[in-house]
Amino acid sequence: MSGTAEELARAYGKPWLWKVAASVAVPVFGVLTLLLIPLAVLAAPEASTAAASSSCSIGGTGATVAGTELDAVQMGHAQTIVTVASALGLDPYAATVALATAYQESRIRMLANDGSSPQLTAEQGAVTATSVAYPHDGLGSDHDSVNTFQQRWIAGWGTVAQLMDPVYAAEAFYRRLVEVPNWQVIPLTQAAQAVQVSAYGSAYAGWQPLARELTAMLWPAAQATAAGPVGAVAGVCPGLPVAAGSWIRPTPGTVTSGYGSRWGNLHAGVDIAGPRDTPVYAAADGTVVSAECTSAYCDRDGSLSLAGYGNLVELDHGDGVITRYAHLSSYTVTAGQPVSAGSLLGFQGSTGNSTGVHLHFEVRLDGASVDPVPWLADHGVNLHASATAG
């Protein structure tokens, strides 16, 4: 292992330990896994959200890079790949190699695999097919390959569950890249092929201009994210145009759980479920009281056994009115920051005491929670009228 790889192993040994500990053996029976998908995710609409938010993801808006049009989904995954490189202390060339590889392998999309490849046994196909239970942008069928890099669980890249985590996928790529002798100076195609061992190894070179320009675009935000607290990301999505003094729906999606008693306890808000990393916006003008992780950890999904709201943003709107935005995958604001209605606060996730991707939204008056549905209705917003923001 090179000196760089040894440094990465020391610096990131602990973060990777939780991935190993948290990962369970992939079930052979794919049907069981599918039955365990959180109900909130199943209830979420698959249709595109409103125009103001459908062009926005955790990575930003779509862009034309080196003559190639990339949509918001591709830009989101590209930002993740670049951010992981920065967080690992690697240089921009590592990100460039990774982006060229991901574009060749998947067009920078998180691909699941239905396990239908004739090269797989029935058991291998069943394990591979469990990938469809995880968030994905489409299906592939090349052997047991999955994710943006088309990594194979049979080849030892990790479990299917791990490989369907975009951060883990990027880390796995870089972990092998730094073991390639002289990877920093050899041609991009050679570096990528040493990691991927592809039947089309020469194809990576064709995407070098795209990858180089994309890295230059995303590297500043990656550095800012890597330097910030866990859960904080750069505000790269546009806010919504909202008239001064108005209230709005805080996020696209479907109301899956209302305010009131739940299992003997008060559910002090409403749950609005949409796809993972759906933007979450300020429901009205206000000031950020706090933006922080309120659970034991927020760098991955939580569970019912974990206490706290996970990543939580709290806004003070004056006159004793507070709103809370909980279980975020990440947030984009800091305490003390003034925000306008429609400002981006973060993204839907499942951190903290949660079993599925959604926004838990609360309204509090003088410290006491109230039902957000009639509150917003009194302010011109019907949460049940539409699955779109605004």
TORKOL-4160 file (C-alpha; in steps of 0.2 Angstrom, whole numbers, padded with zeros to 4 digits, m for minus):
390
<pt num="1" X="0000" Y="0000" Z="0000"/>
<pt num="2" X="0007" Y="0017" Z="m0004"/>
<pt num="3" X="0010" Y="0031" Z="0009"/>
<pt num="4" X="m0006" Y="0040" Z="0003"/>
<pt num="5" X="m0016" Y="0024" Z="0005"/>
<pt num="6" X="m0009" Y="0021" Z="0023"/>
<pt num="7" X="m0013" Y="0039" Z="0028"/>
<pt num="8" X="m0031" Y="0037" Z="0021"/>
<pt num="9" X="m0033" Y="0020" Z="0031"/>
<pt num="10" X="m0028" Y="0029" Z="0047"/>
<pt num="11" X="m0038" Y="0044" Z="0044"/>
<pt num="12" X="m0054" Y="0035" Z="0039"/>
<pt num="13" X="m0053" Y="0019" Z="0048"/>
<pt num="14" X="m0066" Y="0024" Z="0060"/>
<pt num="15" X="m0078" Y="0031" Z="0048"/>
<pt num="16" X="m0077" Y="0015" Z="0038"/>
<pt num="17" X="m0079" Y="0004" Z="0054"/>
<pt num="18" X="m0097" Y="0010" Z="0056"/>
<pt num="19" X="m0101" Y="0005" Z="0038"/>
<pt num="20" X="m0094" Y="m0012" Z="0041"/>
<pt num="21" X="m0103" Y="m0014" Z="0058"/>
<pt num="22" X="m0119" Y="m0006" Z="0051"/>
<pt num="23" X="m0120" Y="m0017" Z="0036"/>
<pt num="24" X="m0129" Y="m0033" Z="0038"/>
<pt num="25" X="m0127" Y="m0049" Z="0027"/>
<pt num="26" X="m0137" Y="m0046" Z="0011"/>
<pt num="27" X="m0152" Y="m0058" Z="0012"/>
<pt num="28" X="m0153" Y="m0071" Z="m0001"/>
<pt num="29" X="m0172" Y="m0069" Z="m0003"/>
<pt num="30" X="m0175" Y="m0053" Z="m0012"/>
<pt num="31" X="m0193" Y="m0053" Z="m0008"/>
<pt num="32" X="m0190" Y="m0051" Z="0010"/>
<pt num="33" X="m0179" Y="m0036" Z="0008"/>
<pt num="34" X="m0192" Y="m0028" Z="m0003"/>
<pt num="35" X="m0206" Y="m0030" Z="0010"/>
<pt num="36" X="m0195" Y="m0021" Z="0023"/>
<pt num="37" X="m0194" Y="m0005" Z="0013"/>
<pt num="38" X="m0201" Y="0009" Z="0024"/>
<pt num="39" X="m0219" Y="0013" Z="0021"/>
<pt num="40" X="m0215" Y="0031" Z="0020"/>
<pt num="41" X="m0204" Y="0028" Z="0004"/>
<pt num="42" X="m0218" Y="0017" Z="m0003"/>
<pt num="43" X="m0230" Y="0031" Z="m0001"/>
<pt num="44" X="m0219" Y="0044" Z="m0009"/>
<pt num="45" X="m0225" Y="0050" Z="m0026"/>
<pt num="46" X="m0213" Y="0045" Z="m0041"/>
<pt num="47" X="m0219" Y="0059" Z="m0052"/>
<pt num="48" X="m0208" Y="0074" Z="m0054"/>
<pt num="49" X="m0210" Y="0088" Z="m0041"/>
<pt num="50" X="m0214" Y="0106" Z="m0045"/>
<pt num="51" X="m0203" Y="0115" Z="m0058"/>
<pt num="52" X="m0195" Y="0125" Z="m0045"/>
<pt num="53" X="m0188" Y="0109" Z="m0036"/>
<pt num="54" X="m0188" Y="0096" Z="m0049"/>
<pt num="55" X="m0172" Y="0104" Z="m0057"/>
<pt num="56" X="m0164" Y="0104" Z="m0040"/>
<pt num="57" X="m0155" Y="0090" Z="m0030"/>
<pt num="58" X="m0142" Y="0088" Z="m0017"/>
<pt num="59" X="m0129" Y="0092" Z="m0031"/>
<pt num="60" X="m0137" Y="0107" Z="m0038"/>
<pt num="61" X="m0146" Y="0111" Z="m0055"/>
<pt num="62" X="m0142" Y="0103" Z="m0072"/>
<pt num="63" X="m0128" Y="0110" Z="m0082"/>
<pt num="64" X="m0119" Y="0109" Z="m0099"/>
<pt num="65" X="m0101" Y="0103" Z="m0096"/>
<pt num="66" X="m0089" Y="0101" Z="m0110"/>
<pt num="67" X="m0103" Y="0101" Z="m0122"/>
<pt num="68" X="m0112" Y="0087" Z="m0113"/>
<pt num="69" X="m0129" Y="0090" Z="m0104"/>
<pt num="70" X="m0130" Y="0084" Z="m0087"/>
<pt num="71" X="m0146" Y="0084" Z="m0077"/>
<pt num="72" X="m0149" Y="0087" Z="m0058"/>
<pt num="73" X="m0147" Y="0069" Z="m0054"/>
<pt num="74" X="m0131" Y="0067" Z="m0063"/>
<pt num="75" X="m0124" Y="0083" Z="m0055"/>
<pt num="76" X="m0129" Y="0077" Z="m0038"/>
<pt num="77" X="m0119" Y="0061" Z="m0040"/>
<pt num="78" X="m0105" Y="0070" Z="m0047"/>
<pt num="79" X="m0104" Y="0082" Z="m0032"/>
<pt num="80" X="m0104" Y="0067" Z="m0021"/>
<pt num="81" X="m0090" Y="0059" Z="m0030"/>
<pt num="82" X="m0080" Y="0075" Z="m0029"/>
<pt num="83" X="m0084" Y="0079" Z="m0011"/>
<pt num="84" X="m0078" Y="0062" Z="m0006"/>
<pt num="85" X="m0061" Y="0065" Z="m0014"/>
<pt num="86" X="m0059" Y="0081" Z="m0005"/>
<pt num="87" X="m0064" Y="0073" Z="0011"/>
<pt num="88" X="m0052" Y="0060" Z="0009"/>
<pt num="89" X="m0038" Y="0072" Z="0007"/>
<pt num="90" X="m0035" Y="0068" Z="m0012"/>
<pt num="91" X="m0032" Y="0080" Z="m0026"/>
<pt num="92" X="m0043" Y="0085" Z="m0040"/>
<pt num="93" X="m0035" Y="0073" Z="m0052"/>
<pt num="94" X="m0042" Y="0059" Z="m0041"/>
<pt num="95" X="m0060" Y="0066" Z="m0044"/>
<pt num="96" X="m0057" Y="0068" Z="m0062"/>
<pt num="97" X="m0052" Y="0050" Z="m0064"/>
<pt num="98" X="m0067" Y="0045" Z="m0054"/>
<pt num="99" X="m0079" Y="0056" Z="m0064"/>
<pt num="100" X="m0073" Y="0050" Z="m0081"/>
<pt num="101" X="m0075" Y="0032" Z="m0074"/>
<pt num="102" X="m0093" Y="0035" Z="m0068"/>
<pt num="103" X="m0098" Y="0043" Z="m0084"/>
<pt num="104" X="m0092" Y="0029" Z="m0094"/>
<pt num="105" X="m0099" Y="0015" Z="m0083"/>
<pt num="106" X="m0116" Y="0023" Z="m0079"/>
<pt num="107" X="m0117" Y="0041" Z="m0086"/>
<pt num="108" X="m0115" Y="0046" Z="m0068"/>
<pt num="109" X="m0132" Y="0037" Z="m0062"/>
<pt num="110" X="m0135" Y="0026" Z="m0047"/>
<pt num="111" X="m0140" Y="0010" Z="m0056"/>
<pt num="112" X="m0148" Y="m0005" Z="m0048"/>
<pt num="113" X="m0148" Y="m0022" Z="m0055"/>
<pt num="114" X="m0163" Y="m0034" Z="m0057"/>
<pt num="115" X="m0151" Y="m0049" Z="m0057"/>
<pt num="116" X="m0157" Y="m0056" Z="m0074"/>
<pt num="117" X="m0140" Y="m0058" Z="m0081"/>
<pt num="118" X="m0138" Y="m0076" Z="m0088"/>
<pt num="119" X="m0120" Y="m0076" Z="m0081"/>
<pt num="120" X="m0127" Y="m0076" Z="m0063"/>
<pt num="121" X="m0133" Y="m0091" Z="m0054"/>
<pt num="122" X="m0151" Y="m0091" Z="m0047"/>
<pt num="123" X="m0144" Y="m0087" Z="m0029"/>
<pt num="124" X="m0132" Y="m0073" Z="m0036"/>
<pt num="125" X="m0146" Y="m0066" Z="m0046"/>
<pt num="126" X="m0158" Y="m0065" Z="m0031"/>
<pt num="127" X="m0144" Y="m0056" Z="m0020"/>
<pt num="128" X="m0140" Y="m0044" Z="m0035"/>
<pt num="129" X="m0159" Y="m0040" Z="m0036"/>
<pt num="130" X="m0160" Y="m0034" Z="m0019"/>
<pt num="131" X="m0151" Y="m0018" Z="m0025"/>
<pt num="132" X="m0168" Y="m0012" Z="m0032"/>
<pt num="133" X="m0174" Y="m0010" Z="m0014"/>
<pt num="134" X="m0162" Y="0005" Z="m0012"/>
<pt num="135" X="m0163" Y="0022" Z="m0020"/>
<pt num="136" X="m0158" Y="0021" Z="m0038"/>
<pt num="137" X="m0160" Y="0030" Z="m0055"/>
<pt num="138" X="m0162" Y="0016" Z="m0066"/>
<pt num="139" X="m0158" Y="m0003" Z="m0070"/>
<pt num="140" X="m0143" Y="m0011" Z="m0077"/>
<pt num="141" X="m0140" Y="m0030" Z="m0080"/>
<pt num="142" X="m0121" Y="m0032" Z="m0083"/>
<pt num="143" X="m0117" Y="m0047" Z="m0072"/>
<pt num="144" X="m0119" Y="m0041" Z="m0054"/>
<pt num="145" X="m0113" Y="m0023" Z="m0057"/>
<pt num="146" X="m0122" Y="m0009" Z="m0048"/>
<pt num="147" X="m0120" Y="0009" Z="m0044"/>
<pt num="148" X="m0112" Y="0024" Z="m0053"/>
<pt num="149" X="m0096" Y="0014" Z="m0055"/>
<pt num="150" X="m0104" Y="m0003" Z="m0059"/>
<pt num="151" X="m0095" Y="m0011" Z="m0044"/>
<pt num="152" X="m0098" Y="m0030" Z="m0041"/>
<pt num="153" X="m0102" Y="m0038" Z="m0025"/>
<pt num="154" X="m0096" Y="m0055" Z="m0031"/>
<pt num="155" X="m0079" Y="m0047" Z="m0035"/>
<pt num="156" X="m0077" Y="m0041" Z="m0017"/>
<pt num="157" X="m0081" Y="m0022" Z="m0019"/>
<pt num="158" X="m0093" Y="m0024" Z="m0004"/>
<pt num="159" X="m0111" Y="m0030" Z="0000"/>
<pt num="160" X="m0125" Y="m0024" Z="m0011"/>
<pt num="161" X="m0132" Y="m0013" Z="0003"/>
<pt num="162" X="m0115" Y="m0005" Z="0004"/>
<pt num="163" X="m0113" Y="m0003" Z="m0015"/>
<pt num="164" X="m0130" Y="0006" Z="m0016"/>
<pt num="165" X="m0123" Y="0020" Z="m0005"/>
<pt num="166" X="m0116" Y="0033" Z="m0016"/>
<pt num="167" X="m0103" Y="0039" Z="m0003"/>
<pt num="168" X="m0097" Y="0021" Z="0000"/>
<pt num="169" X="m0096" Y="0018" Z="m0019"/>
<pt num="170" X="m0085" Y="0033" Z="m0021"/>
<pt num="171" X="m0074" Y="0028" Z="m0006"/>
<pt num="172" X="m0072" Y="0011" Z="m0013"/>
<pt num="173" X="m0066" Y="0018" Z="m0030"/>
<pt num="174" X="m0053" Y="0029" Z="m0021"/>
<pt num="175" X="m0048" Y="0016" Z="m0009"/>
<pt num="176" X="m0042" Y="0005" Z="m0024"/>
<pt num="177" X="m0036" Y="0020" Z="m0035"/>
<pt num="178" X="m0023" Y="0025" Z="m0021"/>
<pt num="179" X="m0016" Y="0008" Z="m0022"/>
<pt num="180" X="m0012" Y="0010" Z="m0041"/>
<pt num="181" X="0007" Y="0014" Z="m0042"/>
<pt num="182" X="0010" Y="0032" Z="m0048"/>
<pt num="183" X="m0009" Y="0035" Z="m0050"/>
<pt num="184" X="m0006" Y="0053" Z="m0048"/>
<pt num="185" X="0005" Y="0055" Z="m0064"/>
<pt num="186" X="0000" Y="0040" Z="m0076"/>
<pt num="187" X="m0013" Y="0044" Z="m0090"/>
<pt num="188" X="m0031" Y="0044" Z="m0084"/>
<pt num="189" X="m0036" Y="0029" Z="m0094"/>
<pt num="190" X="m0022" Y="0019" Z="m0086"/>
<pt num="191" X="m0027" Y="0024" Z="m0069"/>
<pt num="192" X="m0046" Y="0021" Z="m0072"/>
<pt num="193" X="m0043" Y="0004" Z="m0080"/>
<pt num="194" X="m0031" Y="m0002" Z="m0066"/>
<pt num="195" X="m0046" Y="0001" Z="m0054"/>
<pt num="196" X="m0060" Y="m0006" Z="m0065"/>
<pt num="197" X="m0052" Y="m0019" Z="m0075"/>
<pt num="198" X="m0065" Y="m0016" Z="m0089"/>
<pt num="199" X="m0067" Y="m0024" Z="m0106"/>
<pt num="200" X="m0067" Y="m0007" Z="m0113"/>
<pt num="201" X="m0053" Y="0001" Z="m0104"/>
<pt num="202" X="m0048" Y="0014" Z="m0118"/>
<pt num="203" X="m0065" Y="0022" Z="m0117"/>
<pt num="204" X="m0062" Y="0032" Z="m0101"/>
<pt num="205" X="m0050" Y="0044" Z="m0110"/>
<pt num="206" X="m0065" Y="0050" Z="m0121"/>
<pt num="207" X="m0073" Y="0058" Z="m0105"/>
<pt num="208" X="m0057" Y="0066" Z="m0098"/>
<pt num="209" X="m0062" Y="0084" Z="m0104"/>
<pt num="210" X="m0079" Y="0082" Z="m0097"/>
<pt num="211" X="m0072" Y="0075" Z="m0080"/>
<pt num="212" X="m0059" Y="0089" Z="m0079"/>
<pt num="213" X="m0071" Y="0103" Z="m0082"/>
<pt num="214" X="m0084" Y="0095" Z="m0070"/>
<pt num="215" X="m0071" Y="0093" Z="m0056"/>
<pt num="216" X="m0066" Y="0112" Z="m0058"/>
<pt num="217" X="m0084" Y="0117" Z="m0056"/>
<pt num="218" X="m0088" Y="0106" Z="m0041"/>
<pt num="219" X="m0071" Y="0106" Z="m0032"/>
<pt num="220" X="m0074" Y="0123" Z="m0022"/>
<pt num="221" X="m0091" Y="0117" Z="m0015"/>
<pt num="222" X="m0083" Y="0100" Z="m0011"/>
<pt num="223" X="m0069" Y="0108" Z="m0001"/>
<pt num="224" X="m0082" Y="0119" Z="0008"/>
<pt num="225" X="m0092" Y="0104" Z="0013"/>
<pt num="226" X="m0077" Y="0094" Z="0018"/>
<pt num="227" X="m0072" Y="0108" Z="0030"/>
<pt num="228" X="m0089" Y="0110" Z="0038"/>
<pt num="229" X="m0098" Y="0101" Z="0051"/>
<pt num="230" X="m0106" Y="0084" Z="0048"/>
<pt num="231" X="m0123" Y="0086" Z="0039"/>
<pt num="232" X="m0119" Y="0104" Z="0033"/>
<pt num="233" X="m0118" Y="0106" Z="0014"/>
<pt num="234" X="m0116" Y="0121" Z="0002"/>
<pt num="235" X="m0133" Y="0129" Z="m0003"/>
<pt num="236" X="m0132" Y="0125" Z="m0021"/>
<pt num="237" X="m0151" Y="0124" Z="m0025"/>
<pt num="238" X="m0161" Y="0140" Z="m0029"/>
<pt num="239" X="m0174" Y="0146" Z="m0017"/>
<pt num="240" X="m0192" Y="0147" Z="m0022"/>
<pt num="241" X="m0200" Y="0164" Z="m0027"/>
<pt num="242" X="m0211" Y="0168" Z="m0013"/>
<pt num="243" X="m0221" Y="0184" Z="m0010"/>
<pt num="244" X="m0215" Y="0193" Z="0006"/>
<pt num="245" X="m0224" Y="0188" Z="0021"/>
<pt num="246" X="m0231" Y="0172" Z="0014"/>
<pt num="247" X="m0231" Y="0154" Z="0020"/>
<pt num="248" X="m0228" Y="0140" Z="0009"/>
<pt num="249" X="m0227" Y="0121" Z="0009"/>
<pt num="250" X="m0210" Y="0116" Z="0015"/>
<pt num="251" X="m0206" Y="0102" Z="0004"/>
<pt num="252" X="m0214" Y="0092" Z="m0011"/>
<pt num="253" X="m0221" Y="0075" Z="m0006"/>
<pt num="254" X="m0236" Y="0066" Z="0002"/>
<pt num="255" X="m0242" Y="0068" Z="0020"/>
<pt num="256" X="m0240" Y="0051" Z="0027"/>
<pt num="257" X="m0243" Y="0054" Z="0046"/>
<pt num="258" X="m0252" Y="0067" Z="0054"/>
<pt num="259" X="m0251" Y="0077" Z="0071"/>
<pt num="260" X="m0258" Y="0068" Z="0086"/>
<pt num="261" X="m0256" Y="0052" Z="0097"/>
<pt num="262" X="m0244" Y="0039" Z="0090"/>
<pt num="263" X="m0241" Y="0023" Z="0100"/>
<pt num="264" X="m0245" Y="0032" Z="0116"/>
<pt num="265" X="m0234" Y="0047" Z="0112"/>
<pt num="266" X="m0238" Y="0064" Z="0104"/>
<pt num="267" X="m0232" Y="0065" Z="0086"/>
<pt num="268" X="m0229" Y="0084" Z="0087"/>
<pt num="269" X="m0229" Y="0087" Z="0068"/>
<pt num="270" X="m0233" Y="0080" Z="0051"/>
<pt num="271" X="m0223" Y="0069" Z="0040"/>
<pt num="272" X="m0221" Y="0073" Z="0022"/>
<pt num="273" X="m0213" Y="0059" Z="0012"/>
<pt num="274" X="m0204" Y="0062" Z="m0005"/>
<pt num="275" X="m0189" Y="0054" Z="m0014"/>
<pt num="276" X="m0172" Y="0055" Z="m0004"/>
<pt num="277" X="m0164" Y="0072" Z="m0005"/>
<pt num="278" X="m0179" Y="0081" Z="m0010"/>
<pt num="279" X="m0176" Y="0099" Z="m0006"/>
<pt num="280" X="m0184" Y="0107" Z="0010"/>
<pt num="281" X="m0188" Y="0125" Z="0010"/>
<pt num="282" X="m0191" Y="0138" Z="0024"/>
<pt num="283" X="m0210" Y="0139" Z="0026"/>
<pt num="284" X="m0209" Y="0158" Z="0030"/>
<pt num="285" X="m0197" Y="0172" Z="0033"/>
<pt num="286" X="m0187" Y="0169" Z="0049"/>
<pt num="287" X="m0170" Y="0167" Z="0057"/>
<pt num="288" X="m0161" Y="0150" Z="0059"/>
<pt num="289" X="m0161" Y="0146" Z="0078"/>
<pt num="290" X="m0151" Y="0130" Z="0076"/>
<pt num="291" X="m0145" Y="0118" Z="0062"/>
<pt num="292" X="m0137" Y="0103" Z="0069"/>
<pt num="293" X="m0137" Y="0084" Z="0072"/>
<pt num="294" X="m0148" Y="0081" Z="0087"/>
<pt num="295" X="m0145" Y="0062" Z="0088"/>
<pt num="296" X="m0130" Y="0051" Z="0092"/>
<pt num="297" X="m0126" Y="0051" Z="0074"/>
<pt num="298" X="m0132" Y="0059" Z="0058"/>
<pt num="299" X="m0120" Y="0052" Z="0045"/>
<pt num="300" X="m0132" Y="0038" Z="0040"/>
<pt num="301" X="m0150" Y="0034" Z="0041"/>
<pt num="302" X="m0157" Y="0031" Z="0059"/>
<pt num="303" X="m0169" Y="0019" Z="0066"/>
<pt num="304" X="m0183" Y="0018" Z="0079"/>
<pt num="305" X="m0170" Y="0014" Z="0092"/>
<pt num="306" X="m0161" Y="0030" Z="0090"/>
<pt num="307" X="m0167" Y="0045" Z="0099"/>
<pt num="308" X="m0168" Y="0063" Z="0092"/>
<pt num="309" X="m0173" Y="0072" Z="0077"/>
<pt num="310" X="m0157" Y="0068" Z="0067"/>
<pt num="311" X="m0152" Y="0083" Z="0057"/>
<pt num="312" X="m0163" Y="0097" Z="0062"/>
<pt num="313" X="m0166" Y="0115" Z="0057"/>
<pt num="314" X="m0176" Y="0126" Z="0068"/>
<pt num="315" X="m0183" Y="0143" Z="0062"/>
<pt num="316" X="m0189" Y="0158" Z="0073"/>
<pt num="317" X="m0202" Y="0168" Z="0063"/>
<pt num="318" X="m0206" Y="0180" Z="0077"/>
<pt num="319" X="m0222" Y="0182" Z="0088"/>
<pt num="320" X="m0218" Y="0166" Z="0097"/>
<pt num="321" X="m0219" Y="0155" Z="0081"/>
<pt num="322" X="m0205" Y="0142" Z="0078"/>
<pt num="323" X="m0205" Y="0129" Z="0064"/>
<pt num="324" X="m0194" Y="0113" Z="0064"/>
<pt num="325" X="m0188" Y="0103" Z="0050"/>
<pt num="326" X="m0182" Y="0086" Z="0055"/>
<pt num="327" X="m0173" Y="0070" Z="0049"/>
<pt num="328" X="m0164" Y="0079" Z="0035"/>
<pt num="329" X="m0150" Y="0070" Z="0026"/>
<pt num="330" X="m0140" Y="0087" Z="0026"/>
<pt num="331" X="m0144" Y="0105" Z="0029"/>
<pt num="332" X="m0138" Y="0121" Z="0020"/>
<pt num="333" X="m0140" Y="0134" Z="0034"/>
<pt num="334" X="m0131" Y="0140" Z="0050"/>
<pt num="335" X="m0137" Y="0146" Z="0066"/>
<pt num="336" X="m0141" Y="0165" Z="0066"/>
<pt num="337" X="m0144" Y="0166" Z="0047"/>
<pt num="338" X="m0159" Y="0176" Z="0041"/>
<pt num="339" X="m0169" Y="0166" Z="0028"/>
<pt num="340" X="m0184" Y="0171" Z="0017"/>
<pt num="341" X="m0199" Y="0160" Z="0014"/>
<pt num="342" X="m0193" Y="0148" Z="0000"/>
<pt num="343" X="m0175" Y="0148" Z="0005"/>
<pt num="344" X="m0167" Y="0131" Z="0004"/>
<pt num="345" X="m0164" Y="0123" Z="0021"/>
<pt num="346" X="m0158" Y="0105" Z="0017"/>
<pt num="347" X="m0164" Y="0089" Z="0010"/>
<pt num="348" X="m0176" Y="0075" Z="0015"/>
<pt num="349" X="m0168" Y="0061" Z="0023"/>
<pt num="350" X="m0170" Y="0048" Z="0037"/>
<pt num="351" X="m0158" Y="0053" Z="0051"/>
<pt num="352" X="m0162" Y="0051" Z="0069"/>
<pt num="353" X="m0178" Y="0042" Z="0075"/>
<pt num="354" X="m0184" Y="0038" Z="0058"/>
<pt num="355" X="m0188" Y="0023" Z="0047"/>
<pt num="356" X="m0191" Y="0030" Z="0030"/>
<pt num="357" X="m0186" Y="0046" Z="0020"/>
<pt num="358" X="m0197" Y="0060" Z="0024"/>
<pt num="359" X="m0198" Y="0078" Z="0032"/>
<pt num="360" X="m0205" Y="0079" Z="0049"/>
<pt num="361" X="m0212" Y="0097" Z="0050"/>
<pt num="362" X="m0217" Y="0105" Z="0066"/>
<pt num="363" X="m0225" Y="0122" Z="0071"/>
<pt num="364" X="m0223" Y="0128" Z="0089"/>
<pt num="365" X="m0232" Y="0143" Z="0097"/>
<pt num="366" X="m0224" Y="0150" Z="0113"/>
<pt num="367" X="m0215" Y="0133" Z="0115"/>
<pt num="368" X="m0230" Y="0122" Z="0113"/>
<pt num="369" X="m0233" Y="0111" Z="0097"/>
<pt num="370" X="m0249" Y="0114" Z="0086"/>
<pt num="371" X="m0255" Y="0104" Z="0072"/>
<pt num="372" X="m0246" Y="0111" Z="0056"/>
<pt num="373" X="m0261" Y="0106" Z="0044"/>
<pt num="374" X="m0274" Y="0119" Z="0051"/>
<pt num="375" X="m0260" Y="0131" Z="0055"/>
<pt num="376" X="m0254" Y="0132" Z="0037"/>
<pt num="377" X="m0272" Y="0131" Z="0031"/>
<pt num="378" X="m0275" Y="0147" Z="0041"/>
<pt num="379" X="m0260" Y="0155" Z="0031"/>
<pt num="380" X="m0266" Y="0149" Z="0014"/>
<pt num="381" X="m0257" Y="0133" Z="0012"/>
<pt num="382" X="m0266" Y="0116" Z="0011"/>
<pt num="383" X="m0254" Y="0102" Z="0014"/>
<pt num="384" X="m0266" Y="0089" Z="0007"/>
<pt num="385" X="m0271" Y="0098" Z="m0009"/>
<pt num="386" X="m0255" Y="0095" Z="m0019"/>
<pt num="387" X="m0239" Y="0085" Z="m0018"/>
<pt num="388" X="m0228" Y="0100" Z="m0025"/>
<pt num="389" X="m0220" Y="0114" Z="m0016"/>
<pt num="390" X="m0227" Y="0131" Z="m0014"/>
